Amino acid sequence: MQLTFAYRETWLHRVNPGVKLVLSILLFIVVVFTHNLNTMMYLTLGALLPLVLFSGHPVKRLLLYASPFLLIFVSSAMGMMMFGNGETLWFQWGFIRITEESFYRGIHLGFRGTQVAAVGLLFSLTTRPVALFYAMMQQWKVAPKYAYSFLAAMRMLPQMLEELQTLRHALKVRGRPKKRSPLTAWYATLRMYTIPLLAQSIRRAHRTAVAMEAKRFSTSKKRTYYYRVSYSLADFYYVIYWILIVVIAHWAGTVWPIVNAIDVR
């Protein structure tokens, strides 16, 4: 089953995956402790710019990828707006109570989710899983048996999806016995799908484990690698970009506020 799409390779694809992973975690920590709504807006803008300009994917595909995150933005922001606490009441109807404080908290929560989602999407779209695990083995000294096990598991996902599709077609052709109770019918359908898939996954995992043992993946001795992942000038540019974005966002959030809400805690 083909799950990849063609894309244009940019300088972000040459950044060391380990550097991108560490920076993504640090950015998440920065975002969690940022309570200035204006700073959060600038941080979100700084995360969306490289996603749109340097991810190498067309905008329509990016919008398709980002559609679940947009839904999270709207749902979390609306939930916080309509049911949050606050003193300056703007609107009230039944349980719905919108205040100035809850409105800005909802906007802040939405931008926070969008920023984290944009950084995560940028990481996933510009990082090959193989390069990430090779970087972890070569720079972080992760044991090869763990890294190659994760790689093997990721390679199995498309096969499992293909098996699920084949099983669904087979059950459709054979037909399913009708059950009176919806709960019984749901349990029977679940059993027809899970037992064959689980059995096939166990057999495949056993064969893979035997093959890895035979090829000495479990040894801890120094080994050679087919791919070499190292640091480059692109890593430096990537680190500088995010440092500048964080500094500029905190400065602009105080000097050039977009909305009149500094601290939304």
KAWOTA-V909362 format. One record per backbone hydrogen bond with DSSP energy under -1.0 kcal/mol. CO is the residue of the C=O (numbers start at 1). NH is the residue of the N-H. If there is no record, write none. Layout:
co=CO nh=NH
co=CO nh=NH
This chain:
co=10 nh=13
co=16 nh=20
co=17 nh=21
co=18 nh=22
co=19 nh=23
co=20 nh=24
co=21 nh=25
co=22 nh=26
co=23 nh=27
co=24 nh=28
co=25 nh=29
co=26 nh=30
co=27 nh=31
co=28 nh=32
co=29 nh=33
co=31 nh=34
co=35 nh=264
co=36 nh=40
co=37 nh=41
co=38 nh=42
co=39 nh=43
co=40 nh=44
co=41 nh=45
co=42 nh=46
co=43 nh=47
co=44 nh=48
co=45 nh=49
co=48 nh=52
co=49 nh=53
co=50 nh=54
co=56 nh=8
co=58 nh=62
co=59 nh=63
co=60 nh=64
co=61 nh=65
co=62 nh=66
co=66 nh=70
co=67 nh=71
co=68 nh=72
co=69 nh=73
co=70 nh=74
co=71 nh=75
co=72 nh=76
co=73 nh=77
co=74 nh=78
co=75 nh=79
co=76 nh=80
co=77 nh=81
co=78 nh=82
co=79 nh=83
co=82 nh=97
co=87 nh=89
co=88 nh=100
co=91 nh=98
co=93 nh=96
co=96 nh=93
co=98 nh=90
co=98 nh=91
co=99 nh=103
co=100 nh=104
co=101 nh=105
co=102 nh=106
co=103 nh=107
co=104 nh=108
co=105 nh=109
co=106 nh=110
co=107 nh=111
co=108 nh=112
co=109 nh=113
co=110 nh=114
co=111 nh=115
co=112 nh=116
co=113 nh=117
co=114 nh=118
co=115 nh=119
co=116 nh=120
co=117 nh=121
co=118 nh=122
co=119 nh=123
co=120 nh=124
co=121 nh=125
co=122 nh=126
co=128 nh=132
co=129 nh=133
co=130 nh=134
co=131 nh=135
co=132 nh=136
co=133 nh=137
co=134 nh=138
co=135 nh=139
co=135 nh=140
co=136 nh=142
co=143 nh=146
co=143 nh=147
co=144 nh=148
co=146 nh=150
co=147 nh=151
co=148 nh=152
co=149 nh=153
co=150 nh=154
co=151 nh=155
co=156 nh=160
co=157 nh=161
co=158 nh=162
co=159 nh=163
co=160 nh=164
co=161 nh=165
co=162 nh=166
co=163 nh=167
co=164 nh=168
co=165 nh=169
co=166 nh=170
co=167 nh=171
co=168 nh=172
co=169 nh=173
co=170 nh=174
co=171 nh=175
co=181 nh=185
co=182 nh=186
co=183 nh=187
co=184 nh=188
co=185 nh=189
co=186 nh=190
co=187 nh=191
co=188 nh=192
co=189 nh=193
co=190 nh=194
co=191 nh=195
co=193 nh=197
co=194 nh=198
co=195 nh=199
co=196 nh=200
co=197 nh=201
co=198 nh=202
co=199 nh=203
co=200 nh=204
co=201 nh=205
co=202 nh=206
co=203 nh=207
co=204 nh=208
co=205 nh=209
co=206 nh=210
co=207 nh=211
co=208 nh=212
co=209 nh=213
co=210 nh=214
co=211 nh=215
co=212 nh=217
co=213 nh=216
co=233 nh=237
co=234 nh=238
co=235 nh=239
co=236 nh=240
co=237 nh=241
co=238 nh=242
co=239 nh=243
co=240 nh=244
co=241 nh=245
co=242 nh=246
co=243 nh=247
co=244 nh=248
co=245 nh=249
co=246 nh=250
co=247 nh=251
co=248 nh=252
co=249 nh=253
co=251 nh=255
co=252 nh=256
co=259 nh=261
